[in-house]
Amino acid sequence: MSLNFPLLLVIAVFVCGLLALLDLLFLAPRRRAAIASYQGSVSQPDVMVVEKLNKEPLLVEYGKSFFPVLFIVLVLRSFLVEPFQIPSGSMKPTLDVGDFILVSKFSYGIRLPVIDKKVIEVGEPQRGDVMVFRYPSDPNVNYIKRVVGLPGDQVRYTVDKRLFVNGESIAEQLVGSEPGTLGSAELYKEKLGTAEHLIRKEMSRYRATPDRSWTVPAGHYFMMGDNRDNSNDSRYWDDPNIPKDLLGMVPDKNIVGKAFAVWMSWPEPKLSHLPNFSRVGLIK
């Protein structure tokens, strides 16, 4: 079962804020009145009695204590920066399993939490951006891929694993190799838009019918992982509940934000394998 953390956070802030407001408007004046009445009825007020009369209900005390902390977390997480952890190798070599990343929540517009409605236009995804989004077939699941196709683009992926956008081949340069699933994998430096980054290909592995093309509809984006033959991305999504012309496309309403930095790596969260900071840096 997946939890809707943004909704839980909003509810927690609302409840704590309501308790604090209830105390401010009703309970605190009653306590002050009780203390004043007691002090007026005795010549020498007992400090212990005054403290008891002034004591906040336990629920109110907790609510007032947690409210500012939860409110700050809500604002930071909803409008500024949200942390994520990378669960798979679909973005290798750019991102690896266990990387903790920071995602800008305002790069593509200010959105209200929970309902995710964009209220302020700030910017649009650019070709080459690394973007976090909600998986179209299951919006409770967050995905991270690279933006390849913008609205109106023609995207083609060929039998020899070359990427074309609007009829132009995306520039790439072989830089090395490493072990792969079925032999060796090749690493290429790719330039997608203004972003220069590494991608990984396993030339002997195919996951889908080669030489396919897609047209990106308005308000949608075509996404691919940098680990080109080990990524569940726009090339492979299939859902009978989604119209054929929108299959593989990420709608603007599903955008979470732009991934911009790795701040820690912890592939195996256990005491015997402590987190490391060797991969800390900006995401290209």
Buried (B, 14 or more C-beta within 10 A) or exposed (E): EEEEEBEEBBEBBEBBBEBBEBBEEEBBEEBEEBBEEBBEEEEEBEEEEBEEBEEBEEEBEEBBEBBEEBBEEBEEBBBBBBEBEBEBBBBBBBBBBBBBBBBBBBBBBBBBBBEBEBEEEEEBBBBBBBBBBBBBEEEEEBBBBBBBBBBEBBBBBEEEBEBBBEEEEBEBEEEEEEEBEEEEBBBBBBEBBEBEBBBBBBBEBEBEEEEEEBBBBEEBBBBBBBBBBBBBBBBEBEEEEBEEEBBBBBBBBBBBBBBBBBEBBBEEEEEEEEEEEEBEEEBE
